[in-house]
Amino acid sequence: MPPAGVALALGPVLLLLPLLPPTSAFFPNIWSLLAAPGSVTHQDLTEAAALNATLQLFLERPPPGRAPLRLEDFLGRTLLADDLFAAYFGPGAPARRFRAALGEVSRANAAQDFLPPARGDPDWHFDAERLGPGRARLAGALREALAAAQAGEQALARQRLGAALHALQDFYSHSNWVELGQRRPHPHLLRPRQELGGLAREGDPTCADCAELSCPGNLLGSAGLTSGYFGAYPAKPPGKCSHGGRFDQSSAQPPRGGINKDSTAPSFSPHHALHLQAAQLALQASIQAFGLLRSRLGDWGFSRLLAITPASSLSFVLDTTGSMGEELHAAKSQARHIAEQRRGGPAEPAHYVLVPFHDPGFGPVFSTSDPDSFWQLLSEIQAVGGGDEPEMSLSALEDAFLTHRVEALAQERRCRVTFLVTADPSQARRRRQALSPLRFEPYEGVALASGGEVIFTTDQHIRDVAAVVGDSVADLVVLPLGPPGPEPGPLVFTVDGLLRGVTVRIHGAVRSFRIRSPAGLSQGQEEGQGPLGLTRRFGQFWVVSVSDPPQTGTWEIQVAAEGSPRVRVQARTELDFLFHFGIPLEDGPHPGLYPLTQPVAGLRTQLLVEVTGLPSSRRAGPPPLFSHVVLRGAPEGAELGRVRLEPRGAPERGLLVASLPPPLLSAAGPFSLELLGRDGGGRELHRAAAQPCLVVPVLLELSGPGGSLAPGSKAPLILRIASFSGPRDLDLRTWVNSSFTLTSNLSRVRLEHNQSAWGRLWLEVPQSAAPRSVVVVTVAAMGREAGPVPPTHAFLRLLVLAPDPQDQLAVPAHSSGPVLTMASPTLPPSPLVTWGRAGGGPAGNPWWGTVGAVLLLLGLASW
């Protein structure tokens, strides 16, 4: 939302993209089409609008050093993100981050039909003639999306944008705007200071009785702008329209029938014949909403919101204790070097984050989008004071002293964390006490959970090693490594014809190694150019850059070392994949797939895969195809099971689905995903997910108010926890930002199989809270029973904003009564859930060892 008194020109709507064929859509995702084939979904509308807005941006801002895009090249064709990025940035330009950002917005949109605060609130869906309050919700969500994006909180901005688009699109399906003969979007819906006008008056009848599934003529000719009532709340007044459909109990009360245009199925939508007209207007309005955000954020900010510019945040956490002067100097030098390398290019960070930590504390946290300000502060940091107590580098990463919470945060934010540690893991530093052998376990846990690494190096080599690791935060894939068979032997990996820039990294107490190609050529640890490529060594860290094009087939790596050496193989490729999990909900007014961040033990779960970088349909030859997904235990890599992938929709979309049977997800713990398939020539393809996944033992759902928080306010939160895999005794812990107060009426619970419990929390916002600041509420459920049962985490991010005169929303009242527990065999999970990681029992007070200077490169993964 713009400030008071500032008018926004919505501008012309660029409408080039036809709505995708129904077979390639979700409503709210793929499962809805089983009940309503041929329907256009919220995801269709959101993605098509975003692609239109992105194409308009590309047409108006020609790419540097490349020919401008031409409008006529995109007319009459279904535009895909990969094709659009290849046309603008050049062949091979990855659209993975952009597609992932669109997925965040689309899933947040669809979640409004499932999310507890929104699914039953008529204001969020323009139901029950709540058109004025509905517009206030829409305006508030857009205002929050804008404020979050301006504050650099892109994930929160995408979530609020999805909520806003859902409300906007529902207006055209749930109101009678189309039936009134309108062929353009409502001119005032995105202008909250303008009157909607022409609203049906209270008490005026709007619908006639209709006893059929299809009700094309049930609207009364005298009706003004109206919408249907749904369910029992609020009660439908006499003469008013219902939403309609077999799950709307209000439609059984006179006047029967309804007016919704949600789908092409008469059993769901009495005005199904007008579904495509409503979808076209909703698409145009969604494009206008994207244009509004672009006009307020500017092209650079809009590109960051949708991850159009392939960059990320870059964070450095530096030990500033007095004994770390040498390491700090090297870390500062490399921090500047990495930032300099990326400045002005496509990988320039959107934000720089610097966190000093020292004995015994950490901070302050410094965040900026200005590299000059970052360098100025970096130059002022000095190594002073401190002692020999355990340094809090992980607390510096996030303000909690808990391993599992840091791991869960890394997974929730899709943030790959790599530690460069200038301390030998087998020796104590001079001038310091002997170190516990457990001192590095927390770092190993965070690196494993996030898909990163722990690399030990020296002051002499930290810059070179950091340069190699820094380059790896780009769009590279990690190739799966495995033994050739059941017997011990060399590690093997498969190279296909779509890979370039294959790099093998080996570090640890390595005596020797040898890499062998499929043709039998080999190369060892000797530095320099060899028959396979270039070998470089930095202390105990080796990098072998295989010459392009690499030979296809099975490669071997034989390593002789003390302890467990670390081996990682990476490569560049267009072909990669995104994925998410979901639970099919087939009974209800909006059947579909309820999205999950991680699968829950005991729940029937679907895996949805979106293959990125597929060749254009205009290219000759068959495309690559993935046929199976393999689940492997992490980190050992043992195969847990494999499931067939079934294609959904148009082949160029690359949508695949696998049904994961409950026995495969019966045990809580981490696992990795690997896709198997064949390229166009029939040769093997392997792709692995960048981060491990996790089967969590319980469902933990945390929901809050539907809008932003005002300074000095008190907000009710709702917590739901459920078990589907047996009885659970759980302790609950909560965290919130400093200066905020959080209270809860639930700290311990016992759940039987298929039971749920609800708790209530109250969040007090201090009067001093800064507008546009973000508060993070965390809840962890930890098993009281013995054994390595992982804790489950839920995170809720809320935005603090000053009240807006046009956005006065009443906060719903919540009872403070006792916790309710009941059987719930079909309890749907929440898409806002974020999970913890398996580890050694409940999170308590892990021992943090003293280490050398640690440089953390937190490149937000290209997820």
KAGIGI-V577043 format. One record per pair of residues at least 12 apart in sequence whose C-alpha atoms are under 7 Angstrom apart, sorted by the first residue. I is the first residue (numbers start at 1). J is the second residue. D is the distance in whole Angstrom. If there is no record, write none. Layout:
i: (I I)
j: (J J)
d: (D D)
This chain:
i: (1 1 1 1 10 10 10 13 13 13 14 14 15 16 16 17 17 17 17 18 19 19 20 22 22 22 22 23 23 24 24 24 25 25 25 26 26 26 27 27 27 27 27 28 28 28 28 28 29 29 29 30 30 31 31 31 31 32 32 36 36 36 38 39 39 40 40 42 42 42 43 45 46 46 47 49 49 49 50 50 52 53 53 53 58 63 63 69 81 81 82 82 83 92 94 94 96 96 97 97 97 97 98 98 98 100 101 101 102 104 104 105 105 105 105 106 108 108 108 109 109 109 109 111 112 112 113 115 117 117 117 123 124 124 125 125 125 126 126 126 126 126 127 127 127 127 127 128 128 128 128 129 129 129 135 135 136 138 138 138 139 140 140 141 141 141 141 141 142 142 142 144 144 144 145 145 145 145 146 147 148 149 151 154 165 169 172 172 172 173 173 173 173 174 174 174 174 174 174 175 175 175 176 176 176 177 178 184 185 185 185 192 198 198 199 199 199 200 200 200 200 205 205 206 206 206 206 206 206 207 207 207 207 207 207 208 208 209 209 209 209 210 210 210 211 211 212 213 213 213 213 214 214 214 215 215 215 215 216 227 228 228 228 228 228 229 229 229 229 230 230 230 230 231 231 231 232 232 236 239 241 241 241 242 242 242 243 243 243 244 244 244 244 244 244 245 245 245 245 246 246 247 247 257 258 259 261 261 261 262 263 309 310 310 311 311 311 311 311 312 312 312 312 313 313 313 313 313 313 314 314 314 314 314 314 314 315 315 315 315 315 315 316 316 316 316 316 316 317 317 317 317 317 317 317 317 318 318 318 318 318 318 319 319 319 319 319 320 320 320 320 320 320 321 321 321 321 321 321 322 322 322 322 324 324 325 326 327 327 328 330 330 330 331 332 334 334 336 338 350 351 351 351 352 352 352 352 353 353 353 354 354 355 357 357 357 358 358 358 359 359 359 359 360 360 360 361 362 362 363 388 389 390 390 390 391 402 402 402 402 403 404 404 404 405 406 407 407 407 407 407 408 408 408 408 410 411 411 412 414 414 414 415 415 415 415 415 416 416 416 416 416 416 416 417 417 417 417 417 417 418 418 418 418 418 418 419 419 419 419 419 419 420 420 420 420 420 420 420 421 421 421 421 421 421 422 422 422 422 422 422 422 423 423 423 423 424 435 435 436 439 439 439 440 449 449 449 450 451 451 451 461 461 465 470 473 475 476 476 476 477 477 477 478 478 478 478 478 479 479 479 479 479 480 480 481 490 490 490 491 491 491 492 492 492 492 493 493 493 494 494 494 495 495 495 496 496 496 496 497 498 499 499 499 500 500 500 500 500 500 501 501 501 501 502 502 502 502 502 503 503 503 503 503 503 503 504 504 504 504 504 504 505 505 505 505 505 505 506 506 506 506 506 506 507 507 507 507 507 507 508 508 508 508 509 509 509 509 510 510 510 510 510 511 511 512 512 512 512 513 513 513 513 514 514 514 515 515 515 516 516 516 517 517 518 518 518 532 532 533 533 533 534 574 575 575 575 576 576 576 576 577 577 577 577 578 578 578 578 579 579 579 579 580 580 580 580 580 581 581 581 581 581 581 581 581 581 582 582 582 582 582 582 583 583 583 583 594 595 596 596 596 596 597 597 597 598 598 598 598 599 599 599 600 600 600 600 600 601 601 601 601 601 601 601 601 601 601 602 602 602 602 602 603 603 604 604 604 605 605 606 606 606 606 607 607 607 607 608 608 608 609 609 609 610 610 610 611 611 614 617 621 622 623 623 624 624 624 625 625 625 626 626 626 626 627 627 627 627 628 628 628 628 628 628 628 629 629 629 629 629 629 629 629 630 630 630 630 630 631 631 631 631 632 632 632 633 633 633 634 634 634 634 641 643 644 645 645 646 665 668 668 668 668 669 669 669 669 669 669 670 670 670 670 670 670 671 671 671 672 672 672 673 673 674 674 674 674 675 675 694 696 696 696 698 698 698 698 699 699 699 699 700 700 700 700 700 700 701 701 701 701 701 701 701 702 702 702 702 702 702 703 703 703 703 704 704 704 705 705 708 708 708 708 709 709 709 710 710 710 710 711 711 711 711 711 711 711 712 712 712 713 713 714 714 714 714 715 715 715 716 716 716 716 717 717 717 718 718 718 719 719 719 720 720 720 720 721 721 721 722 722 722 722 723 723 723 723 723 723 724 724 725 726 726 727 727 727 728 728 728 728 729 729 729 729 729 729 730 730 730 730 730 730 730 731 731 731 731 731 731 731 732 732 732 732 732 732 733 733 733 733 734 734 734 735 735 735 736 736 736 737 737 739 740 740 740 741 741 742 742 742 742 743 743 743 744 744 744 745 745 745 746 754 754 754 755 755 755 755 756 756 756 756 757 757 757 758 758 758 759 771 771 771 772 772 772 773 773 774 774 774 774 775 775 775 776 776 776 776 777 777 777 778 778 778 778 779 779 779 780 780 780 781 782 783 787 788 788 788 788 789 789 790 790 790 790 790 790 791 791 791 792 792 793 793 793 794 794 794 795 795)
j: (139 142 143 146 288 291 292 284 287 288 52 56 52 52 75 48 52 78 79 78 44 48 44 37 38 39 40 649 650 648 649 650 40 41 44 41 43 44 40 41 42 43 592 41 42 43 110 592 43 592 593 592 593 584 591 592 593 591 592 263 264 265 264 263 264 263 279 109 110 166 106 283 106 286 102 283 286 287 287 290 287 287 290 291 88 88 89 88 95 99 95 613 616 574 574 613 612 862 307 310 862 863 306 307 308 863 306 307 306 158 159 158 159 161 162 162 159 162 163 162 163 165 166 831 163 166 590 830 703 705 706 137 137 167 167 170 171 167 170 171 174 227 174 227 228 229 230 227 228 229 230 226 227 228 189 192 807 164 167 168 192 707 807 160 161 163 164 707 160 161 164 157 160 708 157 158 160 161 293 772 772 305 772 305 286 282 278 281 282 260 261 262 278 227 228 243 259 260 261 226 227 228 225 226 227 225 278 281 281 284 285 806 224 225 224 225 226 223 224 225 226 239 240 219 220 223 239 240 241 219 220 239 240 241 255 220 255 254 255 256 257 255 256 257 256 257 257 257 266 267 270 266 270 271 257 258 270 271 271 241 241 242 243 258 259 241 242 243 250 242 243 248 250 248 249 250 249 250 250 255 255 258 259 257 258 259 258 259 260 257 258 259 260 269 270 267 268 269 270 267 268 588 589 270 270 271 274 275 278 275 275 346 346 347 346 347 348 349 350 349 350 859 860 349 350 351 352 859 860 349 351 352 353 857 858 859 352 353 354 856 857 858 353 354 355 855 856 857 354 355 356 393 396 854 855 856 355 356 357 853 854 855 356 357 358 853 854 356 357 358 382 383 384 358 359 383 384 385 386 383 384 385 386 383 853 383 459 459 853 853 459 462 463 855 378 463 466 375 470 369 367 368 369 367 368 369 374 366 367 368 366 367 396 392 393 396 386 391 392 386 387 389 391 386 389 391 392 392 396 396 432 850 848 849 850 850 843 844 845 846 442 836 837 843 836 446 446 449 450 836 837 793 835 836 837 450 449 450 834 860 861 863 450 858 859 860 861 450 451 452 858 859 860 861 447 450 452 856 857 858 447 452 453 454 856 857 453 454 455 854 855 856 454 455 456 457 854 855 856 455 456 457 852 853 854 456 457 458 459 852 853 854 456 457 851 852 456 849 850 849 848 849 850 849 691 692 837 691 690 691 692 538 539 538 857 859 862 570 571 572 570 571 572 569 570 571 688 690 493 569 570 687 688 493 688 493 556 557 558 556 557 558 554 555 556 557 554 555 556 553 554 555 552 553 554 552 553 684 685 552 573 571 572 573 548 549 550 571 572 573 546 548 571 572 545 546 569 570 571 543 544 545 546 569 570 571 543 544 545 568 569 570 542 543 544 567 568 569 541 542 543 566 567 568 540 541 542 565 566 567 540 541 565 566 540 561 562 565 540 560 561 562 565 560 561 525 559 560 561 525 558 559 560 557 558 559 556 557 558 555 556 557 555 556 553 554 555 546 547 545 546 547 546 613 612 613 614 611 612 613 687 609 610 611 612 609 610 611 863 607 608 609 610 596 597 607 608 609 595 596 597 598 599 605 606 607 608 594 595 596 605 606 607 595 604 605 606 829 831 829 830 831 833 831 833 834 693 694 695 835 694 695 696 695 696 697 698 699 665 666 667 668 695 696 697 698 724 725 662 665 666 724 725 662 724 660 661 662 659 660 657 658 659 660 657 658 659 660 656 657 658 655 656 657 654 655 656 654 655 652 652 680 680 679 680 678 679 680 677 678 679 675 676 677 678 644 645 676 677 642 643 644 645 675 676 677 642 643 644 645 673 674 675 676 642 643 673 674 675 671 672 673 674 671 672 673 670 671 672 670 671 672 692 664 658 658 657 658 658 695 695 696 697 789 694 695 696 790 837 838 692 693 694 695 837 838 692 693 694 689 692 693 688 689 686 687 688 689 687 688 837 790 792 835 721 722 723 792 721 722 723 829 720 721 722 792 794 833 719 720 721 794 830 832 833 718 719 720 794 796 833 717 718 719 796 716 717 718 717 811 798 799 800 801 799 800 801 800 801 802 803 765 766 767 768 769 800 802 765 766 767 764 765 762 763 764 765 762 763 764 761 762 763 814 760 761 762 759 760 761 758 759 760 756 757 758 759 756 757 758 754 755 756 757 751 752 753 754 755 756 753 754 753 752 753 751 752 753 750 751 752 783 749 750 751 783 784 785 748 749 750 781 782 783 784 747 748 749 781 782 783 784 747 748 779 780 781 782 747 779 780 781 778 779 780 777 778 779 776 777 778 775 776 766 764 765 766 763 764 761 762 763 764 761 762 763 760 761 762 759 760 761 759 823 824 825 821 822 823 824 821 822 823 824 819 820 821 819 820 821 819 800 801 802 799 800 801 799 800 797 798 799 800 797 798 799 795 796 797 798 795 796 797 793 794 795 796 793 794 795 792 793 794 793 842 842 841 838 839 840 841 838 841 836 837 838 839 841 842 836 837 842 835 836 834 835 836 833 834 835 833 834)
d: (7 6 4 7 6 7 6 7 7 7 6 7 6 7 6 6 7 6 6 6 7 7 7 7 5 6 6 5 7 6 4 6 7 6 6 6 6 7 7 4 6 7 6 6 6 6 5 6 7 5 6 7 7 7 7 4 6 5 4 6 6 5 6 5 5 7 7 7 6 7 5 5 6 7 6 6 6 5 7 7 7 6 6 7 7 6 7 7 6 7 6 6 7 6 6 7 6 7 6 7 5 6 6 5 5 6 6 6 7 6 7 5 6 6 5 6 5 5 6 4 5 7 5 7 6 7 7 6 7 7 6 7 6 5 5 6 7 7 7 6 7 7 7 6 6 6 7 6 5 4 7 5 5 7 7 7 6 5 6 7 7 7 6 5 7 7 5 7 7 6 6 7 6 7 4 7 5 5 7 6 7 6 6 6 6 5 5 7 6 6 5 6 6 6 7 7 7 5 7 6 4 7 6 6 6 7 6 6 6 7 6 7 6 6 5 5 6 6 4 5 6 4 5 6 5 5 6 5 6 5 5 6 6 5 6 6 6 6 4 5 7 7 5 5 6 6 7 7 5 6 6 5 4 6 6 7 5 6 6 7 5 4 4 7 6 6 4 5 7 6 5 6 6 5 5 5 7 6 7 6 7 6 7 6 4 7 5 6 5 5 4 6 6 6 6 5 4 6 7 6 6 6 5 7 6 5 6 5 7 6 6 6 6 6 6 4 6 5 7 5 6 6 5 5 6 5 6 6 6 6 6 5 6 6 6 6 6 4 6 7 6 5 6 5 6 6 5 6 6 5 6 7 7 7 6 6 6 5 6 7 6 6 6 5 6 5 6 6 6 5 6 4 6 5 6 5 5 6 5 5 4 5 6 6 6 5 7 6 6 7 7 7 7 6 7 5 7 7 7 6 7 5 4 6 5 6 7 6 4 7 5 6 6 6 6 6 6 6 7 5 6 6 5 7 7 6 7 7 6 7 7 7 6 5 4 6 6 7 7 7 6 6 6 6 7 7 5 6 7 7 7 7 6 4 6 6 7 6 6 6 6 6 6 6 6 4 5 5 6 5 6 6 6 6 6 6 5 7 6 5 6 5 5 6 6 6 6 5 6 6 6 5 6 5 6 7 5 5 7 6 5 6 6 6 5 6 5 5 6 5 6 7 6 7 6 5 6 7 7 7 6 4 7 7 7 6 7 6 6 4 7 6 7 7 7 6 7 6 5 5 6 6 6 6 4 7 7 7 7 6 6 7 6 6 6 5 6 5 5 6 5 6 7 5 4 6 6 5 7 6 5 6 5 5 6 5 7 7 6 6 6 6 6 5 6 6 7 6 5 6 7 6 5 6 6 5 7 6 4 7 6 5 6 6 5 6 6 5 7 6 5 7 6 5 6 6 5 6 6 5 7 6 5 7 6 4 6 6 5 7 6 7 5 6 7 5 5 7 7 6 4 7 7 6 5 6 6 5 7 6 5 4 6 6 5 7 6 5 6 6 5 6 5 7 6 6 6 6 6 5 4 5 7 5 6 4 6 6 5 6 7 7 5 4 5 6 5 6 7 7 5 4 6 7 7 6 5 7 6 5 6 6 6 7 6 5 6 5 4 5 6 5 7 7 7 5 6 7 5 7 7 5 7 7 6 6 7 6 6 7 7 5 7 5 5 6 6 6 6 5 6 6 6 6 5 7 7 6 5 7 6 5 5 6 6 7 6 5 6 5 7 6 5 6 6 5 6 7 6 5 7 6 5 6 5 5 6 5 7 7 7 7 5 7 5 6 4 5 5 5 6 6 6 4 6 6 5 6 5 7 6 4 5 6 5 7 6 5 6 7 7 6 5 6 4 7 6 5 6 6 6 5 7 5 5 7 6 4 6 6 5 6 7 7 6 6 5 5 6 6 5 5 5 7 5 5 7 7 7 5 6 6 4 6 7 6 6 5 6 7 5 6 6 6 7 6 4 6 5 6 6 7 6 7 7 6 5 7 5 5 6 7 6 5 7 7 6 6 6 5 6 6 6 7 5 6 5 7 6 7 7 6 5 7 7 6 4 6 7 7 6 5 6 6 6 5 6 6 5 5 6 6 6 5 7 6 7 7 5 5 4 6 5 7 6 4 6 6 5 6 6 5 6 7 6 5 6 6 5 6 6 5 6 7 6 5 6 6 5 7 7 6 4 6 6 7 6 6 6 7 5 5 6 6 4 5 4 5 6 5 6 7 6 4 7 6 6 7 6 5 6 6 5 5 6 6 5 7 6 5 6 7 5 6 7 6 5 6 7 6 5 7 5 5 6 6 5 7 6 5 6 6 6 7 6 6 6 6 5 7 6 5 6 5 5 7 6 4 7 6 6 7 5 6 6 5 7 6 4 6 5 6 6 6 7 6 4 5 6 7 6 5 5 6 6 5 5 6 5 7 6 5 6 6 5 6 7 6 5 7 6 5 6 7 6 5 7 6 5 7 5 4 7 7 5 6 6 7 6 5 4 6 6 7 6 4 6 6 7 6 7 6 5 5 6 5 5 5 5 6 7 6)
